[in-house]
């Protein structure tokens, strides 16, 4: 009876291991490839946001300007632009006739 048992076929064992590792690698590489091609754009700096807000403000697009100034205040509260953004928020509300 023991003589009838065949030793495991090394080639089949290697194929199974390679296939298992290959399938596991596919799911991992899909995650990395997807992230590689969908990189996030870097967040704009306080200066860039402030300039965007001022451009919108002087173009009489006060709601858009307000959003940009709010972002400066939220993301960069200790920058040199935070105080100016605070004042421009008040100006935008004034020009939109949004009084308290």
C-alpha distance (Angstrom), angle and dihedral (degrees) to the residues before:
residue distance angle dihedral
X1 . . .
X2 3.80 . .
X3 3.74 89.7 .
X4 3.82 89.3 60.6
X5 3.85 93.4 59.9
X6 3.79 111.7 97.4
X7 3.80 121.4 -145.2
X8 3.81 113.1 -109.7
X9 3.74 113.0 -86.2
X10 3.82 105.4 -111.9
X11 3.80 92.9 -156.2
X12 3.82 91.9 56.6
X13 3.79 91.2 47.0
X14 3.80 91.7 51.3
X15 3.83 90.9 48.4
X16 3.80 91.7 51.9
X17 3.82 92.3 48.9
X18 3.82 93.0 46.6
X19 3.81 91.4 47.2
X20 3.81 92.2 49.5
X21 3.80 92.5 48.5
X22 3.79 91.2 45.1
X23 3.78 93.0 53.1
X24 3.78 91.9 46.9
X25 3.80 89.7 48.9
X26 3.80 92.4 51.4
X27 3.78 93.5 59.7
X28 3.80 91.5 46.9
X29 3.81 94.7 47.0
X30 3.82 92.1 47.6
X31 3.80 88.6 59.7
X32 3.80 92.8 49.9
X33 3.80 95.6 42.7
X34 3.80 90.9 50.2
X35 3.80 91.3 50.9
X36 3.79 91.6 45.0
X37 3.79 93.1 58.2
X38 3.80 95.9 40.1
X39 3.77 100.6 53.2
X40 3.76 115.3 166.5
X41 3.74 117.3 -117.0
X42 3.77 112.5 -114.1
X43 3.78 114.8 -99.9
X44 3.78 113.7 -100.0
X45 3.77 116.5 -105.1
X46 3.79 123.2 -112.5
X47 3.78 89.5 -102.5
X48 3.81 92.5 52.0
X49 3.80 92.4 48.1
X50 3.78 90.8 47.5
X51 3.80 91.6 50.6
X52 3.80 90.8 48.3
X53 3.80 89.7 50.6
X54 3.78 92.8 48.8
X55 3.80 91.7 48.9
X56 3.80 90.1 52.3
X57 3.81 91.7 43.1
X58 3.81 94.3 52.9
X59 3.81 88.6 44.3
X60 3.83 88.3 58.6
X61 3.82 92.1 -114.7
X62 3.77 93.3 130.8
X63 3.81 98.1 166.1
X64 3.81 91.5 55.1
X65 3.79 90.6 44.3
X66 3.79 90.1 50.1
X67 3.82 90.5 54.3
X68 3.80 92.0 51.2
X69 3.81 92.8 47.7
X70 3.80 91.3 47.9
X71 3.81 89.6 53.2
X72 3.80 90.2 53.0
X73 3.79 90.1 52.1
X74 3.81 93.8 46.4
X75 3.80 100.7 40.9
X76 3.79 100.5 33.5
X77 3.82 107.3 27.3
X78 3.81 93.3 154.8
X79 3.80 98.2 45.3
X80 3.76 123.3 109.6
X81 3.83 87.7 -110.0
X82 3.81 96.5 59.0
X83 3.81 95.2 84.8
X84 3.78 92.8 46.2
X85 3.81 89.9 48.3
X86 3.81 89.6 52.1
X87 3.80 90.8 53.4
X88 3.79 92.7 46.1
X89 3.81 90.2 51.0
X90 3.80 87.4 57.9
X91 3.81 91.1 46.6
X92 3.80 92.0 50.1
X93 3.80 90.9 50.9
X94 3.80 89.6 49.0
X95 3.80 94.0 51.1
X96 3.80 90.3 46.4
X97 3.82 86.4 52.7
X98 3.80 90.8 -122.3
X99 3.77 100.2 149.1
X100 3.81 122.9 174.8
